[in-house]
Amino acid sequence: MNIVTIAYIFGVILLYVTIWLCYRPLKVLARVAFNGLLGGAAIFGINFAFGWLGVTIGINAVTSLTVGLLGVPGVALILALQHFFV
């Protein structure tokens, strides 16, 4: 085996280890992004359903992630904070 073949094998092993180490954080990041999108959709639905009552939640990254990660308690938290501080 010459040096080029050894370097190629070492490069492939290094690439595999790097992808293996980065896979879990990317998986977590993708899950958080997906939950943020679901949270934004949930806030849009709440604004659509209860807007005529004056119950609206602003759609931004913080509220979307809060609702996406916490679910119904996140909606209650956002509404309670909005009631007390706005």
Buried (B, 14 or more C-beta within 10 A) or exposed (E): EEEEEEEEEEEEEEEEEEEEEEEEEEEEEEEEEEBBEBBBBBBEEBBEEEEEEEEBBEBEEEBBBBBBBBBEEBBEBBBEEBEEEE
